[in-house]
Amino acid sequence: MKIAILINQSHKEEERFTTTMLAMKALDRGHDVYYIGLADFVYEDEQTILAHCRIIKPEHGLSTPGAFVNHLKDAAKTLVNLEDIDVLWLRFDPTLDMINRPWAAAAGIQFAQIVKKNGRLVINDPDYLVQANNKLYLENFPKDVRPKTLVTRNHEDVLRFLEEQKEKIILKPLKGSGGKNVFMIDYKERQNLKQTVEAIARDGYVIAQEYLPEAKKGDIRFFMMDGEPLIVDGKYAAVRRVQKEDEIRSNIHQGAKPEEAIIDEHILNLVGKVSQQLKDDNMYLVGLDIVGDKIMEVNVFSPGALFHATEILGKDFANEIIVDLEKKVKDYYQ
């Protein structure tokens, strides 16, 4: 297969990225990998979308993540007609370009939509990613799996929500990732609420969510593939992320510690409630963030932490994904 992967920028790729794991596994299984940055597309006409790609082939012999990433960053670009690729895999993070390249994510989705329209397989489905490009996507799922939520840019609305919750709430950007600008607001210490809301609102809407006491134990990143739990030899692709002391964020690059997640019937019942919607939306690979009995976020663009799940559980989840993708591509073009 020729697997094209759409990322933000090649020079920002890292060894432990989930995308790196998936690309290396594709190489191991004999496939060519084409890296495309959000600024690399070329439109000639409605039937002709090209891209300046960094192409990596199995014969390059890149056996370690370090060698892979170094090769990627040094590789020259080749202009490729995307009619010749088998699958375009969208693995970029829209929030990374919000400030310096606000045009990038929207353009990437638009080009991907044309590639899909021209008959190529695109995952996750760009037509549905349009409505899933921020945390409001969670509102498409059953009410009982979601935390109580308010979206606004007005601090008085947030104050009313805080009064209804009585104790604590979580504030964060509606469109954000990586734990940036995430705050816990205590009703007893609400004197800086207005300034906090205004600071978050500089980049768009603010989302307020009920605080779940179970959050003290961290959260669980749980991977879904084609709407079903990703599982290898009885082990689910999941990891518990435990935040540092005096820290509310469970993001690993904010210092959280990855641990083995205990996946019980309660968790499986919870993820089962969102399974059909993910299938209907053609969301091929998704990361659910679970706290207690609620799904806090549905990560549909570039869910990470697969490296940690693999390391902790000793299971080759990337291989399971690429094997499934091989079958998916074969079925798609039959």
Salt bridges, closest charged atoms under 4 A:
ASP28 OD2 - LYS25 NZ 3.80
ASP32 OD2 - LYS57 NZ 3.09
ASP40 OD1 - LYS77 NZ 2.77
ASP97 OD1 - ARG101 NE 2.95
ASP125 OD2 - LYS116 NZ 3.00
ASP127 OD2 - LYS116 NZ 2.66
GLU139 OE1 - ARG146 NH1 2.54
ASP144 OD2 - LYS273 NZ 2.73
ASP157 OD1 - ARG160 NH1 3.31
GLU198 OE2 - LYS194 NZ 2.49
ASP219 OD2 - ARG241 NH2 2.76
ASP226 OD1 - LYS328 NZ 3.38
GLU228 OE2 - LYS279 NZ 2.53
ASP233 OD2 - LYS315 NZ 3.47
GLU247 OE2 - ARG249 NE 2.95
GLU260 OE2 - LYS235 NZ 3.64
ASP289 OD1 - ARG221 NE 2.61
ASP289 OD1 - ARG241 NH2 3.33
GLU297 OE2 - LYS172 NZ 3.10
ASP316 OD2 - LYS25 NZ 2.82
GLU326 OE2 - ARG29 NE 2.72
GLU326 OE2 - HIS31 NE2 2.63
ASP331 OD2 - LYS327 NZ 2.97
